[in-house]
């Protein structure tokens, strides 16, 4: 199942820089692991924002929910999920 996911990150300004950097490093490692195993095949930065659009390829809604909750930045994100289906005009 394919899902288009928009993630907007809002790290509190009063979070210590060292702590924020540690969370970001764990986020990068986690996301790259999912990219390597094929469950996160696409990620694009939104220009001018601390946000991204990503495509996830997972077996179920529950699996996607679990992966998103596992993101180290999850508590600092607003996430929007759109299930995708093949378009009849796609070649």
Steps between C-alpha positions, in 0.01 A plus 500: 500500500629842408453809714593863442603651833566864579703563814529850646758523778462747788788462744446727803741794506580433865617143436876495566701491177695191605177309569346615170812392308495157667134448406569610141791254473277214619230615256745491208624150589145368542374652174800375303446148634141512371618640167754221461246226571258647243218611730586870454586518128465879455561809711498862379567817696241780479691810392514767767336286771610245757277245331506213254281294273574131508365186338476188716449151360368283783265206548234674707370812672618353828855452372514861380369623834765297683780634277386860540469466878855365502640823356714668767350838397142362510396705805613817320315428173169571338445210260247468217448165326341440159447143377593464133356283221625448148359754257327347195699727265839406646734312266 
